[in-house]
Amino acid sequence: MQQADQMEAIGRMTSAVAHDFNNLLTVIRGFSELLLLDGATERGRPKVEQIIAAVDRGSALARQMLAFGALPAARSRTVDTMSPEPATRLVV
């Protein structure tokens, strides 16, 4: 059971980090889009577009981290091997 608790704590921490990371990316993307709207120079425009592409990759990573944090922790239990009931059941 201790390992399940540790995995649950890791999942919560991962979700919190992903959430904070996504908040930072939102600010970076917002200011980058403002730069594009305010007329980024021809020389600067590709660089701002690269920033936005990097933000998109970071957002995908944050989504993966959130998905990991949402996974249910494995639960262990004691099984009586001498019991007449089937000890294994398919869990989907």
PDB file with one MODEL, atoms N, CA, C and O in Angstrom:
MODEL        1
ATOM      1  N   MET A   1       0.825  -1.198   0.000  1.00  0.00           N
ATOM      2  CA  MET A   1       0.000   0.000   0.000  1.00  0.00           C
ATOM      3  C   MET A   1       0.865   1.256   0.000  1.00  0.00           C
ATOM      4  O   MET A   1       0.466   2.283  -0.548  1.00  0.00           O
ATOM      5  N   GLN A   2       2.046   1.181   0.611  1.00  0.00           N
ATOM      6  CA  GLN A   2       2.917   2.345   0.678  1.00  0.00           C
ATOM      7  C   GLN A   2       3.329   2.797  -0.725  1.00  0.00           C
ATOM      8  O   GLN A   2       3.408   3.998  -0.987  1.00  0.00           O
ATOM      9  N   GLN A   3       3.592   1.849  -1.624  1.00  0.00           N
ATOM     10  CA  GLN A   3       3.981   2.212  -2.983  1.00  0.00           C
ATOM     11  C   GLN A   3       2.831   2.913  -3.698  1.00  0.00           C
ATOM     12  O   GLN A   3       3.060   3.855  -4.457  1.00  0.00           O
ATOM     13  N   ALA A   4       1.607   2.469  -3.469  1.00  0.00           N
ATOM     14  CA  ALA A   4       0.453   3.118  -4.088  1.00  0.00           C
ATOM     15  C   ALA A   4       0.316   4.552  -3.583  1.00  0.00           C
ATOM     16  O   ALA A   4      -0.004   5.452  -4.359  1.00  0.00           O
ATOM     17  N   ASP A   5       0.554   4.769  -2.301  1.00  0.00           N
ATOM     18  CA  ASP A   5       0.499   6.128  -1.748  1.00  0.00           C
ATOM     19  C   ASP A   5       1.580   7.008  -2.355  1.00  0.00           C
ATOM     20  O   ASP A   5       1.349   8.183  -2.641  1.00  0.00           O
ATOM     21  N   GLN A   6       2.770   6.430  -2.549  1.00  0.00           N
ATOM     22  CA  GLN A   6       3.863   7.196  -3.150  1.00  0.00           C
ATOM     23  C   GLN A   6       3.533   7.560  -4.597  1.00  0.00           C
ATOM     24  O   GLN A   6       3.793   8.680  -5.036  1.00  0.00           O
ATOM     25  N   MET A   7       2.965   6.617  -5.327  1.00  0.00           N
ATOM     26  CA  MET A   7       2.595   6.900  -6.715  1.00  0.00           C
ATOM     27  C   MET A   7       1.506   7.962  -6.778  1.00  0.00           C
ATOM     28  O   MET A   7       1.519   8.817  -7.664  1.00  0.00           O
ATOM     29  N   GLU A   8       0.574   7.912  -5.852  1.00  0.00           N
ATOM     30  CA  GLU A   8      -0.483   8.927  -5.811  1.00  0.00           C
ATOM     31  C   GLU A   8       0.106  10.302  -5.528  1.00  0.00           C
ATOM     32  O   GLU A   8      -0.309  11.291  -6.132  1.00  0.00           O
ATOM     33  N   ALA A   9       1.074  10.372  -4.611  1.00  0.00           N
ATOM     34  CA  ALA A   9       1.725  11.649  -4.291  1.00  0.00           C
ATOM     35  C   ALA A   9       2.503  12.174  -5.497  1.00  0.00           C
ATOM     36  O   ALA A   9       2.489  13.373  -5.774  1.00  0.00           O
ATOM     37  N   ILE A  10       3.180  11.278  -6.211  1.00  0.00           N
ATOM     38  CA  ILE A  10       3.908  11.683  -7.416  1.00  0.00           C
ATOM     39  C   ILE A  10       2.937  12.206  -8.467  1.00  0.00           C
ATOM     40  O   ILE A  10       3.223  13.194  -9.144  1.00  0.00           O
ATOM     41  N   GLY A  11       1.803  11.553  -8.603  1.00  0.00           N
ATOM     42  CA  GLY A  11       0.792  12.005  -9.555  1.00  0.00           C
ATOM     43  C   GLY A  11       0.265  13.387  -9.215  1.00  0.00           C
ATOM     44  O   GLY A  11       0.087  14.224 -10.100  1.00  0.00           O
ATOM     45  N   ARG A  12       0.013  13.629  -7.926  1.00  0.00           N
ATOM     46  CA  ARG A  12      -0.472  14.960  -7.509  1.00  0.00           C
ATOM     47  C   ARG A  12       0.582  16.024  -7.762  1.00  0.00           C
ATOM     48  O   ARG A  12       0.267  17.118  -8.232  1.00  0.00           O
ATOM     49  N   MET A  13       1.840  15.704  -7.448  1.00  0.00           N
ATOM     50  CA  MET A  13       2.917  16.667  -7.667  1.00  0.00           C
ATOM     51  C   MET A  13       3.088  16.952  -9.158  1.00  0.00           C
ATOM     52  O   MET A  13       3.276  18.101  -9.560  1.00  0.00           O
ATOM     53  N   THR A  14       3.023  15.901  -9.974  1.00  0.00           N
ATOM     54  CA  THR A  14       3.152  16.064 -11.426  1.00  0.00           C
ATOM     55  C   THR A  14       2.041  16.961 -11.964  1.00  0.00           C
ATOM     56  O   THR A  14       2.288  17.826 -12.804  1.00  0.00           O
ATOM     57  N   SER A  15       0.838  16.757 -11.487  1.00  0.00           N
ATOM     58  CA  SER A  15      -0.290  17.591 -11.930  1.00  0.00           C
ATOM     59  C   SER A  15      -0.095  19.046 -11.529  1.00  0.00           C
ATOM     60  O   SER A  15      -0.388  19.951 -12.311  1.00  0.00           O
ATOM     61  N   ALA A  16       0.395  19.277 -10.318  1.00  0.00           N
ATOM     62  CA  ALA A  16       0.611  20.655  -9.850  1.00  0.00           C
ATOM     63  C   ALA A  16       1.690  21.347 -10.680  1.00  0.00           C
ATOM     64  O   ALA A  16       1.535  22.506 -11.065  1.00  0.00           O
ATOM     65  N   VAL A  17       2.782  20.636 -10.953  1.00  0.00           N
ATOM     66  CA  VAL A  17       3.866  21.216 -11.767  1.00  0.00           C
ATOM     67  C   VAL A  17       3.365  21.501 -13.178  1.00  0.00           C
ATOM     68  O   VAL A  17       3.653  22.559 -13.737  1.00  0.00           O
ATOM     69  N   ALA A  18       2.616  20.560 -13.756  1.00  0.00           N
ATOM     70  CA  ALA A  18       2.090  20.750 -15.111  1.00  0.00           C
ATOM     71  C   ALA A  18       1.159  21.955 -15.168  1.00  0.00           C
ATOM     72  O   ALA A  18       1.187  22.723 -16.129  1.00  0.00           O
ATOM     73  N   HIS A  19       0.342  22.114 -14.145  1.00  0.00           N
ATOM     74  CA  HIS A  19      -0.597  23.243 -14.104  1.00  0.00           C
ATOM     75  C   HIS A  19       0.160  24.570 -14.054  1.00  0.00           C
ATOM     76  O   HIS A  19      -0.161  25.494 -14.801  1.00  0.00           O
ATOM     77  N   ASP A  20       1.155  24.669 -13.183  1.00  0.00           N
ATOM     78  CA  ASP A  20       1.951  25.904 -13.078  1.00  0.00           C
ATOM     79  C   ASP A  20       2.723  26.161 -14.373  1.00  0.00           C
ATOM     80  O   ASP A  20       2.804  27.300 -14.835  1.00  0.00           O
ATOM     81  N   PHE A  21       3.282  25.114 -14.950  1.00  0.00           N
ATOM     82  CA  PHE A  21       4.024  25.227 -16.200  1.00  0.00           C
ATOM     83  C   PHE A  21       3.112  25.737 -17.316  1.00  0.00           C
ATOM     84  O   PHE A  21       3.503  26.600 -18.101  1.00  0.00           O
ATOM     85  N   ASN A  22       1.908  25.204 -17.377  1.00  0.00           N
ATOM     86  CA  ASN A  22       0.949  25.632 -18.395  1.00  0.00           C
ATOM     87  C   ASN A  22       0.557  27.093 -18.207  1.00  0.00           C
ATOM     88  O   ASN A  22       0.375  27.815 -19.187  1.00  0.00           O
ATOM     89  N   ASN A  23       0.426  27.536 -16.956  1.00  0.00           N
ATOM     90  CA  ASN A  23       0.128  28.952 -16.699  1.00  0.00           C
ATOM     91  C   ASN A  23       1.232  29.850 -17.246  1.00  0.00           C
ATOM     92  O   ASN A  23       0.946  30.880 -17.856  1.00  0.00           O
ATOM     93  N   LEU A  24       2.487  29.472 -17.035  1.00  0.00           N
ATOM     94  CA  LEU A  24       3.607  30.263 -17.571  1.00  0.00           C
ATOM     95  C   LEU A  24       3.594  30.279 -19.099  1.00  0.00           C
ATOM     96  O   LEU A  24       3.834  31.315 -19.720  1.00  0.00           O
ATOM     97  N   LEU A  25       3.313  29.127 -19.694  1.00  0.00           N
ATOM     98  CA  LEU A  25       3.261  29.050 -21.153  1.00  0.00           C
ATOM     99  C   LEU A  25       2.147  29.923 -21.723  1.00  0.00           C
ATOM    100  O   LEU A  25       2.297  30.504 -22.798  1.00  0.00           O
ATOM    101  N   THR A  26       1.041  30.012 -21.007  1.00  0.00           N
ATOM    102  CA  THR A  26      -0.074  30.847 -21.458  1.00  0.00           C
ATOM    103  C   THR A  26       0.344  32.311 -21.531  1.00  0.00           C
ATOM    104  O   THR A  26      -0.004  33.014 -22.479  1.00  0.00           O
ATOM    105  N   VAL A  27       1.080  32.764 -20.543  1.00  0.00           N
ATOM    106  CA  VAL A  27       1.560  34.154 -20.532  1.00  0.00           C
ATOM    107  C   VAL A  27       2.543  34.382 -21.679  1.00  0.00           C
ATOM    108  O   VAL A  27       2.460  35.387 -22.383  1.00  0.00           O
ATOM    109  N   ILE A  28       3.473  33.446 -21.863  1.00  0.00           N
ATOM    110  CA  ILE A  28       4.461  33.585 -22.937  1.00  0.00           C
ATOM    111  C   ILE A  28       3.769  33.621 -24.301  1.00  0.00           C
ATOM    112  O   ILE A  28       4.115  34.431 -25.161  1.00  0.00           O
ATOM    113  N   ARG A  29       2.792  32.738 -24.484  1.00  0.00           N
ATOM    114  CA  ARG A  29       2.071  32.722 -25.763  1.00  0.00           C
ATOM    115  C   ARG A  29       1.295  34.023 -25.962  1.00  0.00           C
ATOM    116  O   ARG A  29       1.292  34.579 -27.060  1.00  0.00           O
ATOM    117  N   GLY A  30       0.644  34.509 -24.920  1.00  0.00           N
ATOM    118  CA  GLY A  30      -0.128  35.746 -25.031  1.00  0.00           C
ATOM    119  C   GLY A  30       0.734  36.927 -25.452  1.00  0.00           C
ATOM    120  O   GLY A  30       0.365  37.686 -26.348  1.00  0.00           O
ATOM    121  N   PHE A  31       1.889  37.080 -24.801  1.00  0.00           N
ATOM    122  CA  PHE A  31       2.770  38.193 -25.169  1.00  0.00           C
ATOM    123  C   PHE A  31       3.365  38.005 -26.566  1.00  0.00           C
ATOM    124  O   PHE A  31       3.590  38.979 -27.284  1.00  0.00           O
ATOM    125  N   SER A  32       3.620  36.754 -26.946  1.00  0.00           N
ATOM    126  CA  SER A  32       4.136  36.491 -28.296  1.00  0.00           C
ATOM    127  C   SER A  32       3.104  36.860 -29.350  1.00  0.00           C
ATOM    128  O   SER A  32       3.443  37.446 -30.379  1.00  0.00           O
ATOM    129  N   GLU A  33       1.852  36.521 -29.097  1.00  0.00           N
ATOM    130  CA  GLU A  33       0.795  36.883 -30.048  1.00  0.00           C
ATOM    131  C   GLU A  33       0.609  38.394 -30.114  1.00  0.00           C
ATOM    132  O   GLU A  33       0.336  38.939 -31.183  1.00  0.00           O
ATOM    133  N   LEU A  34       0.755  39.074 -28.975  1.00  0.00           N
ATOM    134  CA  LEU A  34       0.690  40.542 -28.991  1.00  0.00           C
ATOM    135  C   LEU A  34       1.806  41.125 -29.840  1.00  0.00           C
ATOM    136  O   LEU A  34       1.595  42.095 -30.568  1.00  0.00           O
ATOM    137  N   LEU A  35       2.998  40.537 -29.748  1.00  0.00           N
ATOM    138  CA  LEU A  35       4.111  41.004 -30.584  1.00  0.00           C
ATOM    139  C   LEU A  35       3.773  40.864 -32.067  1.00  0.00           C
ATOM    140  O   LEU A  35       4.066  41.756 -32.864  1.00  0.00           O
ATOM    141  N   LEU A  36       3.161  39.748 -32.428  1.00  0.00           N
ATOM    142  CA  LEU A  36       2.780  39.557 -33.825  1.00  0.00           C
ATOM    143  C   LEU A  36       1.713  40.562 -34.253  1.00  0.00           C
ATOM    144  O   LEU A  36       1.771  41.101 -35.358  1.00  0.00           O
ATOM    145  N   LEU A  37       0.741  40.813 -33.378  1.00  0.00           N
ATOM    146  CA  LEU A  37      -0.333  41.760 -33.697  1.00  0.00           C
ATOM    147  C   LEU A  37       0.165  43.201 -33.764  1.00  0.00           C
ATOM    148  O   LEU A  37      -0.329  44.002 -34.558  1.00  0.00           O
ATOM    149  N   ASP A  38       1.140  43.519 -32.931  1.00  0.00           N
ATOM    150  CA  ASP A  38       1.652  44.890 -32.885  1.00  0.00           C
ATOM    151  C   ASP A  38       2.675  45.158 -33.982  1.00  0.00           C
ATOM    152  O   ASP A  38       3.326  46.202 -34.000  1.00  0.00           O
ATOM    153  N   GLY A  39       2.803  44.216 -34.880  1.00  0.00           N
ATOM    154  CA  GLY A  39       3.685  44.467 -36.025  1.00  0.00           C
ATOM    155  C   GLY A  39       5.128  44.118 -35.756  1.00  0.00           C
ATOM    156  O   GLY A  39       6.000  44.984 -35.834  1.00  0.00           O
ATOM    157  N   ALA A  40       5.393  42.872 -35.443  1.00  0.00           N
ATOM    158  CA  ALA A  40       6.779  42.438 -35.305  1.00  0.00           C
ATOM    159  C   ALA A  40       7.492  42.688 -36.627  1.00  0.00           C
ATOM    160  O   ALA A  40       6.899  42.523 -37.693  1.00  0.00           O
ATOM    161  N   THR A  41       8.736  43.078 -36.567  1.00  0.00           N
ATOM    162  CA  THR A  41       9.495  43.358 -37.788  1.00  0.00           C
ATOM    163  C   THR A  41       9.633  42.081 -38.606  1.00  0.00           C
ATOM    164  O   THR A  41       9.463  40.976 -38.092  1.00  0.00           O
ATOM    165  N   GLU A  42       9.939  42.250 -39.873  1.00  0.00           N
ATOM    166  CA  GLU A  42      10.136  41.086 -40.747  1.00  0.00           C
ATOM    167  C   GLU A  42      11.244  40.189 -40.197  1.00  0.00           C
ATOM    168  O   GLU A  42      11.183  38.964 -40.311  1.00  0.00           O
ATOM    169  N   ARG A  43      12.237  40.808 -39.608  1.00  0.00           N
ATOM    170  CA  ARG A  43      13.354  40.045 -39.053  1.00  0.00           C
ATOM    171  C   ARG A  43      12.942  39.333 -37.763  1.00  0.00           C
ATOM    172  O   ARG A  43      13.402  38.224 -37.492  1.00  0.00           O
ATOM    173  N   GLY A  44      12.085  39.962 -36.974  1.00  0.00           N
ATOM    174  CA  GLY A  44      11.698  39.405 -35.691  1.00  0.00           C
ATOM    175  C   GLY A  44      10.533  38.427 -35.750  1.00  0.00           C
ATOM    176  O   GLY A  44      10.382  37.585 -34.865  1.00  0.00           O
ATOM    177  N   ARG A  45       9.709  38.536 -36.789  1.00  0.00           N
ATOM    178  CA  ARG A  45       8.505  37.700 -36.889  1.00  0.00           C
ATOM    179  C   ARG A  45       8.808  36.196 -36.832  1.00  0.00           C
ATOM    180  O   ARG A  45       8.149  35.487 -36.071  1.00  0.00           O
ATOM    181  N   PRO A  46       9.774  35.680 -37.600  1.00  0.00           N
ATOM    182  CA  PRO A  46      10.068  34.242 -37.527  1.00  0.00           C
ATOM    183  C   PRO A  46      10.504  33.799 -36.124  1.00  0.00           C
ATOM    184  O   PRO A  46      10.205  32.683 -35.699  1.00  0.00           O
ATOM    185  N   LYS A  47      11.199  34.667 -35.423  1.00  0.00           N
ATOM    186  CA  LYS A  47      11.635  34.326 -34.068  1.00  0.00           C
ATOM    187  C   LYS A  47      10.453  34.234 -33.115  1.00  0.00           C
ATOM    188  O   LYS A  47      10.405  33.349 -32.261  1.00  0.00           O
ATOM    189  N   VAL A  48       9.509  35.140 -33.259  1.00  0.00           N
ATOM    190  CA  VAL A  48       8.308  35.100 -32.413  1.00  0.00           C
ATOM    191  C   VAL A  48       7.487  33.860 -32.756  1.00  0.00           C
ATOM    192  O   VAL A  48       6.917  33.227 -31.867  1.00  0.00           O
ATOM    193  N   GLU A  49       7.425  33.513 -34.035  1.00  0.00           N
ATOM    194  CA  GLU A  49       6.704  32.301 -34.432  1.00  0.00           C
ATOM    195  C   GLU A  49       7.370  31.056 -33.866  1.00  0.00           C
ATOM    196  O   GLU A  49       6.685  30.089 -33.533  1.00  0.00           O
ATOM    197  N   GLN A  50       8.701  31.063 -33.750  1.00  0.00           N
ATOM    198  CA  GLN A  50       9.408  29.948 -33.124  1.00  0.00           C
ATOM    199  C   GLN A  50       9.074  29.857 -31.631  1.00  0.00           C
ATOM    200  O   GLN A  50       8.954  28.765 -31.077  1.00  0.00           O
ATOM    201  N   ILE A  51       8.927  31.009 -31.000  1.00  0.00           N
ATOM    202  CA  ILE A  51       8.539  31.025 -29.585  1.00  0.00           C
ATOM    203  C   ILE A  51       7.162  30.376 -29.431  1.00  0.00           C
ATOM    204  O   ILE A  51       6.956  29.553 -28.539  1.00  0.00           O
ATOM    205  N   ILE A  52       6.233  30.744 -30.293  1.00  0.00           N
ATOM    206  CA  ILE A  52       4.878  30.187 -30.221  1.00  0.00           C
ATOM    207  C   ILE A  52       4.904  28.680 -30.477  1.00  0.00           C
ATOM    208  O   ILE A  52       4.184  27.935 -29.813  1.00  0.00           O
ATOM    209  N   ALA A  53       5.720  28.219 -31.426  1.00  0.00           N
ATOM    210  CA  ALA A  53       5.830  26.777 -31.693  1.00  0.00           C
ATOM    211  C   ALA A  53       6.391  26.049 -30.470  1.00  0.00           C
ATOM    212  O   ALA A  53       5.939  24.954 -30.137  1.00  0.00           O
ATOM    213  N   ALA A  54       7.373  26.656 -29.804  1.00  0.00           N
ATOM    214  CA  ALA A  54       7.939  26.042 -28.594  1.00  0.00           C
ATOM    215  C   ALA A  54       6.902  25.989 -27.477  1.00  0.00           C
ATOM    216  O   ALA A  54       6.852  25.021 -26.718  1.00  0.00           O
ATOM    217  N   VAL A  55       6.083  27.021 -27.378  1.00  0.00           N
ATOM    218  CA  VAL A  55       5.006  27.032 -26.381  1.00  0.00           C
ATOM    219  C   VAL A  55       4.024  25.900 -26.665  1.00  0.00           C
ATOM    220  O   VAL A  55       3.557  25.234 -25.741  1.00  0.00           O
ATOM    221  N   ASP A  56       3.714  25.683 -27.930  1.00  0.00           N
ATOM    222  CA  ASP A  56       2.801  24.593 -28.293  1.00  0.00           C
ATOM    223  C   ASP A  56       3.383  23.237 -27.894  1.00  0.00           C
ATOM    224  O   ASP A  56       2.659  22.372 -27.400  1.00  0.00           O
ATOM    225  N   ARG A  57       4.692  23.048 -28.106  1.00  0.00           N
ATOM    226  CA  ARG A  57       5.333  21.790 -27.693  1.00  0.00           C
ATOM    227  C   ARG A  57       5.312  21.657 -26.179  1.00  0.00           C
ATOM    228  O   ARG A  57       5.090  20.566 -25.654  1.00  0.00           O
ATOM    229  N   GLY A  58       5.541  22.751 -25.477  1.00  0.00           N
ATOM    230  CA  GLY A  58       5.488  22.723 -24.025  1.00  0.00           C
ATOM    231  C   GLY A  58       4.088  22.431 -23.509  1.00  0.00           C
ATOM    232  O   GLY A  58       3.925  21.744 -22.501  1.00  0.00           O
ATOM    233  N   SER A  59       3.088  22.947 -24.191  1.00  0.00           N
ATOM    234  CA  SER A  59       1.697  22.674 -23.798  1.00  0.00           C
ATOM    235  C   SER A  59       1.360  21.197 -23.972  1.00  0.00           C
ATOM    236  O   SER A  59       0.648  20.618 -23.152  1.00  0.00           O
ATOM    237  N   ALA A  60       1.870  20.592 -25.039  1.00  0.00           N
ATOM    238  CA  ALA A  60       1.647  19.157 -25.248  1.00  0.00           C
ATOM    239  C   ALA A  60       2.300  18.352 -24.127  1.00  0.00           C
ATOM    240  O   ALA A  60       1.735  17.366 -23.655  1.00  0.00           O
ATOM    241  N   LEU A  61       3.482  18.771 -23.707  1.00  0.00           N
ATOM    242  CA  LEU A  61       4.157  18.108 -22.595  1.00  0.00           C
ATOM    243  C   LEU A  61       3.350  18.259 -21.309  1.00  0.00           C
ATOM    244  O   LEU A  61       3.217  17.305 -20.543  1.00  0.00           O
ATOM    245  N   ALA A  62       2.818  19.445 -21.071  1.00  0.00           N
ATOM    246  CA  ALA A  62       2.003  19.675 -19.874  1.00  0.00           C
ATOM    247  C   ALA A  62       0.760  18.794 -19.887  1.00  0.00           C
ATOM    248  O   ALA A  62       0.354  18.284 -18.844  1.00  0.00           O
ATOM    249  N   ARG A  63       0.150  18.612 -21.060  1.00  0.00           N
ATOM    250  CA  ARG A  63      -1.022  17.727 -21.162  1.00  0.00           C
ATOM    251  C   ARG A  63      -0.650  16.288 -20.822  1.00  0.00           C
ATOM    252  O   ARG A  63      -1.411  15.587 -20.155  1.00  0.00           O
ATOM    253  N   GLN A  64       0.526  15.847 -21.283  1.00  0.00           N
ATOM    254  CA  GLN A  64       0.985  14.495 -20.964  1.00  0.00           C
ATOM    255  C   GLN A  64       1.220  14.353 -19.465  1.00  0.00           C
ATOM    256  O   GLN A  64       0.893  13.324 -18.873  1.00  0.00           O
ATOM    257  N   MET A  65       1.782  15.382 -18.862  1.00  0.00           N
ATOM    258  CA  MET A  65       2.020  15.342 -17.413  1.00  0.00           C
ATOM    259  C   MET A  65       0.697  15.296 -16.659  1.00  0.00           C
ATOM    260  O   MET A  65       0.570  14.569 -15.673  1.00  0.00           O
ATOM    261  N   LEU A  66      -0.275  16.057 -17.107  1.00  0.00           N
ATOM    262  CA  LEU A  66      -1.595  16.036 -16.463  1.00  0.00           C
ATOM    263  C   LEU A  66      -2.250  14.669 -16.618  1.00  0.00           C
ATOM    264  O   LEU A  66      -2.901  14.179 -15.696  1.00  0.00           O
ATOM    265  N   ALA A  67      -2.076  14.054 -17.789  1.00  0.00           N
ATOM    266  CA  ALA A  67      -2.641  12.721 -17.997  1.00  0.00           C
ATOM    267  C   ALA A  67      -1.972  11.713 -17.068  1.00  0.00           C
ATOM    268  O   ALA A  67      -2.640  10.840 -16.516  1.00  0.00           O
ATOM    269  N   PHE A  68      -0.658  11.829 -16.894  1.00  0.00           N
ATOM    270  CA  PHE A  68       0.046  10.935 -15.971  1.00  0.00           C
ATOM    271  C   PHE A  68      -0.462  11.131 -14.551  1.00  0.00           C
ATOM    272  O   PHE A  68      -0.666  10.161 -13.822  1.00  0.00           O
ATOM    273  N   GLY A  69      -0.665  12.374 -14.159  1.00  0.00           N
ATOM    274  CA  GLY A  69      -1.139  12.666 -12.809  1.00  0.00           C
ATOM    275  C   GLY A  69      -2.549  12.167 -12.562  1.00  0.00           C
ATOM    276  O   GLY A  69      -2.945  11.961 -11.415  1.00  0.00           O
ATOM    277  N   ALA A  70      -3.313  11.969 -13.634  1.00  0.00           N
ATOM    278  CA  ALA A  70      -4.694  11.519 -13.482  1.00  0.00           C
ATOM    279  C   ALA A  70      -4.820  10.000 -13.463  1.00  0.00           C
ATOM    280  O   ALA A  70      -5.900   9.478 -13.183  1.00  0.00           O
ATOM    281  N   LEU A  71      -3.724   9.272 -13.760  1.00  0.00           N
ATOM    282  CA  LEU A  71      -3.784   7.813 -13.755  1.00  0.00           C
ATOM    283  C   LEU A  71      -4.060   7.302 -12.345  1.00  0.00           C
ATOM    284  O   LEU A  71      -3.482   7.801 -11.380  1.00  0.00           O
ATOM    285  N   PRO A  72      -4.927   6.322 -12.224  1.00  0.00           N
ATOM    286  CA  PRO A  72      -5.185   5.773 -10.887  1.00  0.00           C
ATOM    287  C   PRO A  72      -3.977   4.991 -10.397  1.00  0.00           C
ATOM    288  O   PRO A  72      -3.335   4.280 -11.170  1.00  0.00           O
ATOM    289  N   ALA A  73      -3.672   5.122  -9.134  1.00  0.00           N
ATOM    290  CA  ALA A  73      -2.563   4.386  -8.539  1.00  0.00           C
ATOM    291  C   ALA A  73      -2.961   2.916  -8.391  1.00  0.00           C
ATOM    292  O   ALA A  73      -4.112   2.588  -8.104  1.00  0.00           O
ATOM    293  N   ALA A  74      -1.991   2.060  -8.591  1.00  0.00           N
ATOM    294  CA  ALA A  74      -2.260   0.627  -8.414  1.00  0.00           C
ATOM    295  C   ALA A  74      -2.507   0.357  -6.936  1.00  0.00           C
ATOM    296  O   ALA A  74      -1.806   0.888  -6.074  1.00  0.00           O
ATOM    297  N   ARG A  75      -3.476  -0.445  -6.658  1.00  0.00           N
ATOM    298  CA  ARG A  75      -3.814  -0.799  -5.277  1.00  0.00           C
ATOM    299  C   ARG A  75      -3.419  -2.247  -5.035  1.00  0.00           C
ATOM    300  O   ARG A  75      -3.768  -3.128  -5.821  1.00  0.00           O
ATOM    301  N   SER A  76      -2.702  -2.495  -3.962  1.00  0.00           N
ATOM    302  CA  SER A  76      -2.351  -3.865  -3.614  1.00  0.00           C
ATOM    303  C   SER A  76      -3.327  -4.373  -2.566  1.00  0.00           C
ATOM    304  O   SER A  76      -3.908  -3.602  -1.803  1.00  0.00           O
ATOM    305  N   ARG A  77      -3.491  -5.677  -2.549  1.00  0.00           N
ATOM    306  CA  ARG A  77      -4.367  -6.279  -1.548  1.00  0.00           C
ATOM    307  C   ARG A  77      -3.856  -7.673  -1.243  1.00  0.00           C
ATOM    308  O   ARG A  77      -3.145  -8.282  -2.042  1.00  0.00           O
ATOM    309  N   THR A  78      -4.227  -8.163  -0.081  1.00  0.00           N
ATOM    310  CA  THR A  78      -3.839  -9.505   0.317  1.00  0.00           C
ATOM    311  C   THR A  78      -4.816 -10.493  -0.286  1.00  0.00           C
ATOM    312  O   THR A  78      -6.030 -10.296  -0.238  1.00  0.00           O
ATOM    313  N   VAL A  79      -4.273 -11.560  -0.855  1.00  0.00           N
ATOM    314  CA  VAL A  79      -5.108 -12.580  -1.472  1.00  0.00           C
ATOM    315  C   VAL A  79      -4.874 -13.894  -0.733  1.00  0.00           C
ATOM    316  O   VAL A  79      -3.735 -14.321  -0.543  1.00  0.00           O
ATOM    317  N   ASP A  80      -5.959 -14.520  -0.326  1.00  0.00           N
ATOM    318  CA  ASP A  80      -5.887 -15.826   0.321  1.00  0.00           C
ATOM    319  C   ASP A  80      -5.813 -16.875  -0.777  1.00  0.00           C
ATOM    320  O   ASP A  80      -6.803 -17.136  -1.461  1.00  0.00           O
ATOM    321  N   THR A  81      -4.640 -17.476  -0.945  1.00  0.00           N
ATOM    322  CA  THR A  81      -4.453 -18.446  -2.026  1.00  0.00           C
ATOM    323  C   THR A  81      -5.178 -19.758  -1.765  1.00  0.00           C
ATOM    324  O   THR A  81      -5.322 -20.580  -2.669  1.00  0.00           O
ATOM    325  N   MET A  82      -5.633 -19.955  -0.540  1.00  0.00           N
ATOM    326  CA  MET A  82      -6.338 -21.183  -0.200  1.00  0.00           C
ATOM    327  C   MET A  82      -7.851 -21.026  -0.338  1.00  0.00           C
ATOM    328  O   MET A  82      -8.587 -21.993  -0.139  1.00  0.00           O
ATOM    329  N   SER A  83      -8.319 -19.849  -0.667  1.00  0.00           N
ATOM    330  CA  SER A  83      -9.738 -19.591  -0.794  1.00  0.00           C
ATOM    331  C   SER A  83     -10.295 -20.277  -2.040  1.00  0.00           C
ATOM    332  O   SER A  83      -9.621 -20.326  -3.069  1.00  0.00           O
ATOM    333  N   PRO A  84     -11.536 -20.814  -1.960  1.00  0.00           N
ATOM    334  CA  PRO A  84     -12.121 -21.446  -3.150  1.00  0.00           C
ATOM    335  C   PRO A  84     -12.533 -20.443  -4.227  1.00  0.00           C
ATOM    336  O   PRO A  84     -12.793 -20.832  -5.365  1.00  0.00           O
ATOM    337  N   GLU A  85     -12.594 -19.148  -3.876  1.00  0.00           N
ATOM    338  CA  GLU A  85     -12.966 -18.127  -4.858  1.00  0.00           C
ATOM    339  C   GLU A  85     -11.776 -17.821  -5.759  1.00  0.00           C
ATOM    340  O   GLU A  85     -10.628 -17.893  -5.322  1.00  0.00           O
ATOM    341  N   PRO A  86     -12.052 -17.477  -7.025  1.00  0.00           N
ATOM    342  CA  PRO A  86     -10.935 -17.118  -7.917  1.00  0.00           C
ATOM    343  C   PRO A  86     -10.195 -15.890  -7.390  1.00  0.00           C
ATOM    344  O   PRO A  86     -10.814 -14.883  -7.046  1.00  0.00           O
ATOM    345  N   ALA A  87      -8.891 -15.982  -7.331  1.00  0.00           N
ATOM    346  CA  ALA A  87      -8.081 -14.898  -6.798  1.00  0.00           C
ATOM    347  C   ALA A  87      -7.824 -13.814  -7.826  1.00  0.00           C
ATOM    348  O   ALA A  87      -7.551 -12.669  -7.465  1.00  0.00           O
ATOM    349  N   THR A  88      -7.907 -14.155  -9.083  1.00  0.00           N
ATOM    350  CA  THR A  88      -7.639 -13.174 -10.121  1.00  0.00           C
ATOM    351  C   THR A  88      -8.900 -12.841 -10.893  1.00  0.00           C
ATOM    352  O   THR A  88      -9.693 -13.716 -11.240  1.00  0.00           O
ATOM    353  N   ARG A  89      -9.060 -11.590 -11.144  1.00  0.00           N
ATOM    354  CA  ARG A  89     -10.185 -11.113 -11.944  1.00  0.00           C
ATOM    355  C   ARG A  89      -9.622 -10.096 -12.919  1.00  0.00           C
ATOM    356  O   ARG A  89      -8.687  -9.364 -12.596  1.00  0.00           O
ATOM    357  N   LEU A  90     -10.183 -10.054 -14.091  1.00  0.00           N
ATOM    358  CA  LEU A  90      -9.767  -9.097 -15.112  1.00  0.00           C
ATOM    359  C   LEU A  90     -10.349  -7.743 -14.767  1.00  0.00           C
ATOM    360  O   LEU A  90     -11.563  -7.595 -14.634  1.00  0.00           O
ATOM    361  N   VAL A  91      -9.480  -6.752 -14.623  1.00  0.00           N
ATOM    362  CA  VAL A  91      -9.921  -5.396 -14.338  1.00  0.00           C
ATOM    363  C   VAL A  91      -9.614  -4.553 -15.555  1.00  0.00           C
ATOM    364  O   VAL A  91      -8.471  -4.501 -16.008  1.00  0.00           O
ATOM    365  N   VAL A  92     -10.628  -3.891 -16.089  1.00  0.00           N
ATOM    366  CA  VAL A  92     -10.455  -3.055 -17.282  1.00  0.00           C
ATOM    367  C   VAL A  92     -10.653  -1.614 -16.909  1.00  0.00           C
ATOM    368  O   VAL A  92     -10.552  -0.736 -17.766  1.00  0.00           O
TER     369      VAL A  92
ENDMDL
END
